[in-house]
Amino acid sequence: MVLGLDVFHVFKYPADKVIKTHLAKYPTPKEKFVECIKTVEEKVDSVSGIEYRKKLATCTNVVPNFLRRLGLLNVPAIYLEEESWYYRRQRTAKLSSRMLTWANLAELSEESEFRPSPENPNWTEFRMHGTIAITGVGPFGAILEYYAQMFLRGGGKKSIRIMEELLRERYGEGTKPSSNNSILSNTTSQSRHSVS
């Protein structure tokens, strides 16, 4: 089974500020589980101006102890890879991330996009689609899928909160947001697919 999460949020700041903040947000004391970020590739296309980056993140293993009894899950750290394409002229960015740890057991990936809002060009729309598929662990698969979905949902909310805090610290108050400018929704699919 493939579990998914869709996130939509409007940041009340211009896209260039939001994108720059996202690309430099980790590590931060606001997120204790991201231990280290290493840029392994960075280039700018001289014709299009597109900025490409590939980063590797080292994160604390947050899998609960009762699940770590499965020896495969008892690792000291979790590694993630993120690729980003910043289209500076269009004031948009696309990101793709995936978990490298346990790649033979689980497929966890996210596709994200930042773009100016059609409602107000000084605001930024953020859309993210994440998927989780657990294989090869037998009856524990359903438990791991449930836990992974809760982690992905909590991580989505936390990431937005951290971004809002960093934007306020760097640029002051943005335009006052509406009472609820975030939407998180779960999706489930029985058919196996991947986001790439």
ChimeraX attribute file (.defattr): number of C-alpha atoms within 10 A of each C-alpha:
attribute: neighborCount
match mode: 1-to-1
recipient: residues
	/A:1	16
	/A:2	19
	/A:3	20
	/A:4	21
	/A:5	20
	/A:6	19
	/A:7	19
	/A:8	18
	/A:9	18
	/A:10	22
	/A:11	25
	/A:12	23
	/A:13	25
	/A:14	19
	/A:15	25
	/A:16	23
	/A:17	16
	/A:18	26
	/A:19	23
	/A:20	13
	/A:21	16
	/A:22	18
	/A:23	14
	/A:24	10
	/A:25	17
	/A:26	18
	/A:27	16
	/A:28	14
	/A:29	9
	/A:30	16
	/A:31	14
	/A:32	11
	/A:33	16
	/A:34	19
	/A:35	16
	/A:36	14
	/A:37	19
	/A:38	13
	/A:39	13
	/A:40	10
	/A:41	11
	/A:42	12
	/A:43	12
	/A:44	13
	/A:45	9
	/A:46	8
	/A:47	6
	/A:48	10
	/A:49	13
	/A:50	17
	/A:51	16
	/A:52	18
	/A:53	17
	/A:54	18
	/A:55	17
	/A:56	20
	/A:57	21
	/A:58	18
	/A:59	18
	/A:60	16
	/A:61	16
	/A:62	15
	/A:63	16
	/A:64	11
	/A:65	10
	/A:66	7
	/A:67	15
	/A:68	14
	/A:69	10
	/A:70	11
	/A:71	8
	/A:72	11
	/A:73	19
	/A:74	15
	/A:75	14
	/A:76	10
	/A:77	16
	/A:78	20
	/A:79	18
	/A:80	17
	/A:81	20
	/A:82	19
	/A:83	18
	/A:84	21
	/A:85	18
	/A:86	23
	/A:87	17
	/A:88	15
	/A:89	10
	/A:90	12
	/A:91	17
	/A:92	20
	/A:93	25
	/A:94	19
	/A:95	19
	/A:96	20
	/A:97	21
	/A:98	21
	/A:99	19
	/A:100	17
	/A:101	17
	/A:102	15
	/A:103	12
	/A:104	10
	/A:105	15
	/A:106	20
	/A:107	20
	/A:108	26
	/A:109	23
	/A:110	21
	/A:111	20
	/A:112	18
	/A:113	20
	/A:114	24
	/A:115	23
	/A:116	22
	/A:117	18
	/A:118	10
	/A:119	10
	/A:120	12
	/A:121	14
	/A:122	17
	/A:123	22
	/A:124	27
	/A:125	25
	/A:126	24
	/A:127	19
	/A:128	19
	/A:129	20
	/A:130	25
	/A:131	25
	/A:132	25
	/A:133	22
	/A:134	23
	/A:135	17
	/A:136	10
	/A:137	13
	/A:138	8
	/A:139	8
	/A:140	13
	/A:141	17
	/A:142	14
	/A:143	11
	/A:144	19
	/A:145	19
	/A:146	13
	/A:147	15
	/A:148	20
	/A:149	20
	/A:150	13
	/A:151	13
	/A:152	20
	/A:153	20
	/A:154	11
	/A:155	12
	/A:156	18
	/A:157	15
	/A:158	14
	/A:159	16
	/A:160	19
	/A:161	13
	/A:162	17
	/A:163	18
	/A:164	18
	/A:165	14
	/A:166	18
	/A:167	22
	/A:168	13
	/A:169	10
	/A:170	10
	/A:171	10
	/A:172	11
	/A:173	14
	/A:174	15
	/A:175	11
	/A:176	9
	/A:177	11
	/A:178	9
	/A:179	6
	/A:180	8
	/A:181	12
	/A:182	16
	/A:183	12
	/A:184	15
	/A:185	11
	/A:186	14
	/A:187	12
	/A:188	12
	/A:189	12
	/A:190	8
	/A:191	7
	/A:192	9
	/A:193	13
	/A:194	12
	/A:195	15
	/A:196	9
